């Protein structure tokens, strides 16, 4: 009897343990991939900030400049409530986030939404799918992003690791610029006169100009490191109109990621980063405390004919020691990095060709091997007639265009017009797939440099594989153009100098491990070839991330139609979508 009781008791215990295991194991698996909803509140408010001995009122999120950091994980949902307390219309773009089937949250004003008006609120609701790394958010209307921007840090899923040594610390470094004048006044005056806008007064690192500028010794970014430790620097170029060289004196940087895509690690002393791009680099501090401080420097890479802010922003890399207090009165030698010349196009091409996808088993480069639709777009400058309310010399103004179409912003959002089949009077679908006139694009400019204007888009069927060649032109002047595509990453399968040769150049395309990005620099006097899969239904903006060129019309939009399956269709808009 007793033994039978013990046997049955043991059986019950074993059954209970099996049941627990069967219940707990799936829960543990679920916990490993649990997805969180992370809530943020962005109060858009004016804030007095002093730089270069002058105080001005700027547009900020929560009074912070640069703005607050969003931290999330791959697979998480973000719910960001934006409340507009300023006298400007506002919209926020989550730069580089794929926005799969969540185009209503993408943010560019008059493209995917009407702007958030003064006193109004909009909740951006989206999931970060299949992405991890550094991206950023910024205003996407007029020039407000000059102060309205901040980092997005997407950590890997729980229990996933980086494909590089885990850093001791992670540090966001946001490159920006500063005007003493009000930037909305700067661009509005330029648009009225048809001439280039005034250039910035300073460049900044994390909002601070550094000691090379007047009154700015106290406004210097300092990176304090411990000997022998490795740091992950999350670089973001938030400047309005300048590509930037970045370097730290006597220190080598290892590039490990670009635009939230892991890359084959490579060492460099200098990083080139265009507006809109992000680059993660590993910095390993020297094993012993060096007798010196090291300058962190950034200054423009500029190739165009227009004036630019040819100044250098600097910060300091300083080593922490136990004896730092006793050494505080000792003046340490200051070591400075050597940066390329401002127009070093050779360095730019070499650097960009070094950046290649990691293409590992876990992070493959899924390059479209076949092409359904091919496009050849010229990008560059031109002129347009002035309107009646403009006061221009010769009655013409500088314009920028893609395939000679200078884009005219609509007065209502393209996505709403598309979704509700009300495109009439808003946009047309006849954007040219090729330049309307062929010419020697990087040679002598044609006599007629007058652009056309219109609100034209390209329509793509769902899941079409697209090849797009972007060709710079020499009209007014050859110039590097950082082109950003919303809603997608693309693969940079080729790039070169001069005119693209459709017979010879495709033979050299890299279809194995090309870089995957959301923003690509079209080389000055050259071309870049991209491929992407149109797997995201909606309306997606593509534009130059030099804000002055966007203002002049170097922009267009792609409409990707719904697929047949339910999860290949764009859902209806949220109820709080702003109205125009």
N, C-alpha and C positions, 0 to 999 in steps of 0.2 A: 504493500500500500504506500509506504513511505517512498520507496524507490520509484513507484509509478507517479507519485506526486512530484518528486524531483525531476523525473523525465519530462512530465507535462509542463512543469515550471520552466525547465530549460528550453523546451520547445517554444513556449510562449515568449520567453526572453529573446530567443533567436529570431522568431517571427517579428517581434517588435523592432529589433535592431535592423533587420532587412527592410521593414517598412520605413524606418527612420532614414536609412540610407537612400531608399528609393525616393523619399520626399525631399531630403536635404540636398542630394547631388544636383538635381535640376535647379533648385533654388540657388545653389552656389554658382552654377553655370550662368544662371540668369543675373545673379549679382555681379558677376565678372563683366557683363556687358550692359549693366543697368544704365538707362539714359535719364539724365536729369533735365529739368526745366529750370533755366537760370533767368532771374528777373533783374532788370536794370531800369532805373528811371533817369532820363536825360532832361533836365530843366535847361532850356535854352535861355540864357540870360546875359545881359550886358555886364561887363566887369572892367573897372579901371585897372590898367596895367602900365607900368613904367619900364621903358627900355630906351637906351641911347639918350638919357636925360630928359625924356619927354613922356608925359602920361597921356594915354588916350583910352577911350572906351571901346572895348572889343567884344565880339560875340563869342560866348563860351558855352560849354556844357558844365553845369553845376559850378560855375565860377572858376573852372580850372583851365589853364593853358600850359602845355598841350592838354587835351581832354583826358578823361579817365580811361583806364585800361579795362577792356573786356576780357575776362578769362573764362574759358570754356573747355570742353573736351570734344573730341571727335564723336559724333553721334548725338550730342546734346541739342536741346531746343533752347533758343534764345527768345525771350519776350522783353522787348525794350520799348518802354513808354516814353514818347518824346512830347514834351509840353513846350509850346512856343510862347515865351514871354518877351520877345524882342520885336521891334518895329519892322522887321524884314520877314518875307516869306522864307520858309526853311524846308529842306528835305535832307535826309541822311542816307548815304550809300555805304553798304558794307562791302568794301572793295575786295574783290577776289572770292567772296563767298559764292558758291555755285548757284544757290537759290533754286534748287531742283523743285519745280512745280510750285514755287513760292515767289513768282515774279512781282507780285503786288508789294513785296517787301524790299525790292531791290533799291529803290530810292531816288533815281535821277528825276528831277522835276520835269514835268510835261512829257516824260517818256513812259514811266511805269506808274506815275501818280501825279496828281495835282499837288502843289506844295502845301505844307502846313501853314495856315495863315495865323497872324497874331492872335493869341488867346485860344488857339485850337490845339487839339491833341491827336496823335496817331500812334497806334501800337504796331511796331514791326515784329512780326512773329515768323520765325523760320528755324529750320533744323540744319545743323552743320553736318553734312553727309560726305563721308569719304575724304575728308580733308584734315590735315593736322600741320601746325606750323605757325608762321607769323603772317597775318593780314592786317588790315586797318580799316577804320571807318572815317568818313569825312562828309561834310556838307556837299550837296550836289546841286547847287543853284548859284548862279553868278560867281563871285569870287569869295564867298563866305568861308570856303574851306581853308583859307589862309590861317585862321585861328580855330576853326571848328573841325578838329581831327584828333585821333588817338589810336593806340594800338589795339589789335585783336590778337590774343594769344590762344591758340587752339592746341591744347595738350593732347598727347596720344590717348587712346582708350585706356582705362584702368588696366594695369598689369602688362600693358605694352611698353616697350622701351624705345628710345631713340636708336637709329642705326649708326650711332657714333658715341664716343665716350660721354657718359652722363656728366654734365657740367656741375661745378660747385655752386654756381649762381647764374641766374639769367637776368639780363639787363636790356630793356628796350632803349633804343637810341633813335630818336625821331629828328630827321633833318628838315628844317623849315626855313622860313624867311620872315623878315619884318619890314614893314613900311612905317615911317613916321606919320604919313598921311593916312586918311581913311581909304581903304582899298576899294570900297564900293564907289566912292567918288572918283578914284583913279581910273577904273575901267569905264565908268559912265561917261567921263569927260573924253576918254580916248574913242569911245564908240561915236560920240557926237562929232568929233573932228576928223574921224577916219584915219587917225595916225596911231603909231604904237604907244602903249601906255608907259607911264614912268616906271623905271626899274625900282627894285627894292633897295632899302638902305642898309640891310644887313642880312646875313644868313645866320641860322641858329642851330644849336644842338640841344634837344629837349627844351626848346623855348628860350635858350640863353645864347647871346651873341659871342661872348668871350672877350678877352682883353685887347684884341687888335682893333676893337671899335671904341669910339669915344664913350666915356662914362660907363664902361661895361666890365671892368675888372672884377667887380663883385658879382656880375651876372655870368659866371663861368661854370660850365658843367664839369664835375669832377667824378672820375671813376676810381674808386679805391679798391685795390686788389691785394690778395695775400700771395706771397711767394709760392710758386709751384702749383697754384690752383688754376683750374680751367674754367673760363667764363663763356657763356653763350650770349653773344650780342645780337639782339634782334633789330636789325637796321631797317628803317622805313624812310623813304624819301617823300615827305609831305610838302616839299617846295612847290610853289605855283608854276614856275616857269623855267626851272634850272635842273638839268641833270647834274649829278655831283660825283666828284672823286672823294674817297674817304680813306684815311690812313692813320695809323698810330706809330709814332717814332720808335724805331728799333724793335718793333714787334711784328711777328708774322701772323697773319690771319688765315684760318682754314675755312673756306666756304663749304657749307654742308647743306644748305637749303636756299631755294629762291622761289618767291611767290607761293609759299606753303607747299612746295614739292621738294622732296629730298633729292640731292644731286650727288654725283661722284665727287667726293671731297678733293679739293685742290688748294694748295697754299698760294698766298699772294700777299704782297705788301700794300696793295692798293685795290680797293673795290670801286667799281663804277656802278652807279645806281640811278635809274631815271625816275622822275616823278611817277608815283603810282606803284613802283616796284618795292619789294621787300627782299632782304638778303640776310640769312642767319650765318654768322661766322663764329668759330671757336677761337678764343684768345687764351693762350696758356701763358701765365705770368712766369717770369724768370725764377729759377729755383732758389736763388739767393737774392736778398734785398740789394738792388742796384743803387749806386750813389748818384741818383738823379731823378728828375721828373720827366715825363714824356708827353709831348703835345699830341692831342687828338685833333686832326684837322680835316675840314671839308671845304671844297671850293668848286665852282662850276666847270662842267665840260660844255663848251658852247661852240656851235659850228655855223650858226646862221648869220645873216647880214645885220641883224638888229643889235642895238646896245644891250648889254647885260650887266648884272651886278658882279663885277670881277673882284670880289673881296673874299676873304677867308674867315670862316668861323672856326674857333679853336676851343678845346676843352683840355683837361689835364688827366692823365693816368698817373695815380700816385700809389706807392706801395705802403701798406700798413705794416708797422712793426711794434714790438712791445715797447720800444724806446722812442716811439714817435713824439711823445710829449717833450722829452729832453732835447730832441732834434728840431723842435718846432722853430727855434730861432736861427737855425742854420740854413743858409741859402743854398739849395741844391742846384746843380747845373741843369739847364733846361734843354732837352734834345728835341729837335723838330723833324718831322717827316718831309721827304721831297715828293711833291705831287707832279703829275704830268703837266705839260703845257695845256692851256685851256681848250685848244682845238686839236688835241692829239687823237685824230681819227684812227691812226694805226693801232694805238693802245686799245681804243674802244672795240675795234673789230677783233683783235686778239683775245681780249678779256671775254667778250660775249661768246666766242667760239669755244672757250674752255668750259663753259657751263653746260653740263650734260646730265640727263636724268640718271638717277641711281640704277634704275632698271634691274632691280633684284627680283627674286621669286616673290617676295612679299609686297614689293612696290614696283610692279612692272610698268613699262612705258607702253601704253595701249595705243600705238600710233595707227591711224587708219591707213591700211595698205592699199586700198582701192579708193577711187575718187568718183563721186556722183556729180558734183557741181564744181566747176572751176571759175575763179574770178581773178581779174587783174585790175588792181586799183592804183591809180597814181595819187600821191598825197603831196601837198605843197601849197604854195602861196599863189596869189593872183590879185586881180582888182575887181571891184564892182562899182556901178554908179552910186552916187550918194542919194539918199532920200531927201525929201523936202525939209525935214527937221534937222538935217546935218549941215555943218558948215565945213566943207572939205576943200582943200586946194585942188584945182583942176577938176572939181566935181566928181572925183573918184576917191575910193577908200581902199585900204588894204583888206583883202579877203583871204580865206583859206578854204581848201576844198578837197574832196575825194572824187576822183574821176570828173573833175571840173564842176562838180555840184557843191555849192556852198549851202550847207543845211540851214533851213529856216525852222526855228523852234515853233511848234504849234501852240495854240492857246488852251488846248485841252490835252489830256494825257493820251499818247498813242495806244497804250495797252487797253484802256477803256474803250477807245474807238474800235480797236480790233476785236476785243472780246464780245462787244455788243453789236458788231457788224454795222458800225456807224462811221466808216472811214471817209465817206464823201465830204469833201471840204476840209478834211483834216490831213490826210496823207495820200500819196499815190504809190503804186507798187512797180514803178518803172525805173528804179535806180539802175544805171548802166552797169553791166557786168564787165565791160572793158572801157578804156578811155574813148570818148566820142571822136577824138582826133589823135592819130598816131604822130609822134614826133621824136626827135632825139632827146629823150627825157632828161638826161644828165649833161647834155651838150648845150649848144646855143639855144636860148629860149625862143619860141615863135614870136612873131610880131604881135599877134593878138593874144593878150594874156587875160582877157576879160572872162570871168567865170560866169556860170549860170547859177541860179538859186532855186531852191524848192525843198519841200518836205517829202523826200522820196525814200522808199525802203526796198529791201530785197526780201522776198518770201521764199522760205525753204520748207520742203516737206519734212515731217518728223523723221529723225534718225538718218538724214542725208549726211554723207561724208563730204566735207568741203575742203577744197584747196584754195587758198587765198594768197596771191603774191601782191605785196605792197611795195610800190616803186616810188622813191623820192624823185622830185623834179628840181631843176635848177632855176625855175621861174622866180624872179626877184633874188633868189639865192638858195643853193642847196643847204639842207639842214636836217639834222637828226630829229625824228619824230617818234616819241614813245606812244605807241598805239595801244589802247586798252579796250578789251572786249568784255562786256558784262555777260554774266550767266554761263560762261564756259572757261575752261582752260584750253589752250591750243598748243600744238607742238611746233617748234621752230625747226623745220626740216632742212632749211637752207638759207644762206645769206651771202651777199657779195657786193662788190663795188661796181659802179657803172650801171648799164642797162641790163635788165634780166633777159637772158637768152632762153626762150621756151624749148629750143631743140637741145642745147648743150647742158644747161644748168640742172635740169631735173635728174640727169644721170648721176649727179653727185649728191643728191638728197640723202640725208641721214634718216633712215626709217627704222633704225635699231634703238638708239638711245638719245634722241633729240631732247632738248630742254622743253619742259612743259611749263607754261607760264600763263598769266592773264594780261601782262603788259610787255610789249616787245619794242625795242628801239629800232626804227627803220633807219639804216645807216645813212649818214649824210652823203648824197650823191651815189646811193646804192639801193639795194632791195633786200627784202626778207620774205621767205615763203613759209606759210603756216598751214597746218591741217587741224581740223577739229570735227567732232561728231555732233550734229545738231539734235541732241537728245533731250533738250529742255524746252518745252513749249512756252511761248510767250513773246514779248517784244524786248529785244536786247540792244542796248546802245553800244556803239563803237566810236571812239573819239581819240584825238590826240590828248595826252595828259599834260601838255603845256597849255595852261589855262588860257593864255592869250590866243592860241590857235583855235581852241574850242570856241571862244567868244567870237572869233572871226569866221567860224563855220566848218572847221575840219572835224566833221562828225557825220554819222549816219546811223541807221537802225536796221536790224535783221528781225523779221517776223518768222518764228518757227511754229508751224501749224501743229495742232493736236495730232497725236497718234490714235490708233484704233482702240487700244485697250484703255481701261479706266485710269490706270496709273500712268498713262502717257498723255493725259489731258490736264490743262490748267484749270484748277478749281475756280469758282466764282470769287469776286473780291470780298474782303472783309467789310462789315457794316460801317466801320469808322473810316473807310478810305476817304481822304480829303477831297473836297469839291473845288473846282476852279471858279 
